[in-house]
Amino acid sequence: MNSLLIAAETAAAAGGVSGSLTLAVAGAGAAIGIGMIGAKAVEAVGRNPGASGKVLTLSIIAMALAEAIAIYALIIAFVQMR
């Protein structure tokens, strides 16, 4: 935990560019993750249409978790720019 705090302070000391870079990388990662989840969900429903309700539920939860990473990065970016 202490090393994580030191890493955050070091990144904050680097300036405003690090916050933008953090947000860009996390946003790109979340976008790729959400795209992969959507593609696999469509593939799963194509293979087994009867499981569409379960697949939809699980894919929405997975997409929300992937999007949460981007929101965490947004918070970190604002803290670093402060």
C-alpha positions in Angstrom: 0.0 0.0 0.0 2.8 2.4 0.9 4.6 1.7 -2.5 1.3 2.5 -4.3 1.1 5.8 -2.5 4.7 6.6 -3.4 4.1 5.8 -7.0 1.0 8.0 -7.1 2.9 10.9 -5.5 5.8 10.4 -8.0 3.3 10.5 -10.9 1.6 13.6 -9.5 5.0 15.3 -9.3 5.6 14.6 -13.0 3.1 17.3 -14.0 -0.2 17.6 -15.9 0.9 15.4 -18.8 0.9 12.3 -16.6 -2.7 12.8 -15.7 -3.7 13.0 -19.4 -1.5 10.1 -20.2 -3.1 8.0 -17.4 -6.6 8.9 -18.6 -5.7 8.1 -22.3 -4.2 4.7 -21.5 -7.1 3.7 -19.2 -9.7 5.0 -21.7 -8.1 3.0 -24.5 -7.9 -0.1 -22.4 -11.5 0.2 -21.3 -12.7 0.8 -24.9 -10.8 -2.3 -26.1 -12.1 -4.4 -23.2 -15.7 -3.3 -23.8 -15.4 -4.1 -27.5 -14.0 -7.5 -26.8 -16.8 -8.2 -24.3 -19.5 -7.1 -26.8 -18.0 -9.2 -29.6 -17.8 -12.3 -27.4 -21.3 -11.8 -26.1 -22.7 -11.6 -29.7 -20.7 -14.7 -30.6 -22.0 -16.5 -27.5 -25.6 -15.7 -28.4 -25.0 -16.7 -32.0 -23.8 -20.1 -30.8 -26.6 -20.6 -28.2 -29.6 -18.3 -28.6 -31.4 -19.8 -25.7 -28.8 -18.3 -23.3 -29.2 -14.8 -24.5 -30.7 -13.6 -21.2 -27.8 -14.9 -19.1 -25.2 -13.7 -21.6 -26.7 -10.2 -21.7 -26.7 -9.9 -17.9 -23.1 -11.1 -17.6 -21.9 -8.9 -20.4 -23.6 -5.8 -19.0 -21.9 -6.5 -15.6 -18.5 -7.0 -17.3 -18.9 -3.8 -19.3 -19.7 -1.9 -16.2 -16.6 -3.2 -14.5 -14.4 -2.3 -17.5 -15.9 1.2 -17.6 -15.2 1.6 -13.8 -11.5 1.3 -14.6 -11.8 4.4 -16.9 -13.7 6.3 -14.2 -11.0 5.4 -11.6 -8.4 6.7 -14.1 -10.4 9.9 -14.5 -10.3 10.5 -10.7 -6.6 9.8 -10.6 -6.0 12.2 -13.5 -7.9 15.0 -11.7 -6.0 14.3 -8.5 -2.7 14.5 -10.4 -3.6 17.8 -12.1 -4.3 19.4 -8.8 
